[in-house]
Amino acid sequence: MSPEIPARQQQLRENLTTVEERIRTACAAAGRDRADVTLIVVTKTYPASDVALLADLGITDVGENRHPEAGEKAAEVLAPLRWHFMGGLQTNKAGAVARYADVVHSVDRAKLVASLGRGAVAAERELEVLLQVDLGPEFDRPSDGRSGAAPADLRALADAVAGTERLRLGGVMTVAPLGVDPAPVFERLAILAEQLRSDHPGATVISAGMSGDLEPAVAAGATHLRVGSAILGERPPLG
Ligand SMILES: *Cc1c(COP(=O)(O)O)cnc(C)c1O
């Protein structure tokens, strides 16, 4: 074992304790059961050795946002983990991602649904799909290349996922836009999720909340938090 490992494990343990305390406090304030919120630790840019340490500390769900980095780590870490892919995804890489991801959070267009479906069939795996919604200010759209489907397109996308072999519609995901109050964004996501469940009752996942905004996400009903830097440390810019 390299001498840095125990120090890194101690640091991750402390950070996890702090984040866990934040989640518990937020659940208590919202009158929610802690067990109804899943923590996904976002390990992008950090090595597979960190993922292994997190698994030793009891983490069950990890998130990555880039292919092939994500697949390389998933192949290297032997611990049984659920791998969440949450990055912009080109259709020509969807088949490869379908081989190792358990959940894809970043599905925002019909072409991607079809590609993931083909990949899941080829890999003989079932893939859970979350629809990423863009809830940013209207004036930023459409030129800035943000990812996410418009709320008006969710219904058709959900039907496309539900009608695709080997894909299972899990629910919705959003990233709160920078520089706006995230609370109303997460509240809007929860309303969209409720509307979606009237047609697709199994689509119960609401993936929202990161290191900086997990409290308003829990308050609004998030079922899955995606927390990176508060646990692993600040990433270099653009990481
Ligand atoms: C990086 C990332 C996160 C984690 O962000 P932190 O601010 O480091 O907690 C969550 N969701 C997505 C989609 C990400 O790319």
PDBQT file of the ligand as one rigid body, heavy atoms in Angstrom, charges set to zero:
ROOT
HETATM    1  C1  LIG A 301     -19.195  17.489 -11.668  1.00  0.00    +0.000 C 
HETATM    2  C2  LIG A 301     -20.656  17.256 -11.595  1.00  0.00    +0.000 A 
HETATM    3  C3  LIG A 301     -21.313  17.196 -10.356  1.00  0.00    +0.000 A 
HETATM    4  C4  LIG A 301     -20.609  17.403  -9.025  1.00  0.00    +0.000 C 
HETATM    5  O1  LIG A 301     -20.318  18.753  -8.866  1.00  0.00    +0.000 OA
HETATM    6  P1  LIG A 301     -19.645  19.294  -7.497  1.00  0.00    +0.000 P 
HETATM    7  O2  LIG A 301     -19.917  20.744  -7.546  1.00  0.00    +0.000 OA
HETATM    8  O3  LIG A 301     -18.201  18.954  -7.594  1.00  0.00    +0.000 OA
HETATM    9  O4  LIG A 301     -20.314  18.609  -6.388  1.00  0.00    +0.000 OA
HETATM   10  C5  LIG A 301     -22.675  16.957 -10.349  1.00  0.00    +0.000 A 
HETATM   11  N1  LIG A 301     -23.356  16.781 -11.506  1.00  0.00    +0.000 NA
HETATM   12  C6  LIG A 301     -22.762  16.821 -12.702  1.00  0.00    +0.000 A 
HETATM   13  C7  LIG A 301     -23.578  16.620 -13.913  1.00  0.00    +0.000 C 
HETATM   14  C8  LIG A 301     -21.394  17.054 -12.789  1.00  0.00    +0.000 A 
HETATM   15  O5  LIG A 301     -20.806  17.104 -13.995  1.00  0.00    +0.000 OA
ENDROOT
TORSDOF 0
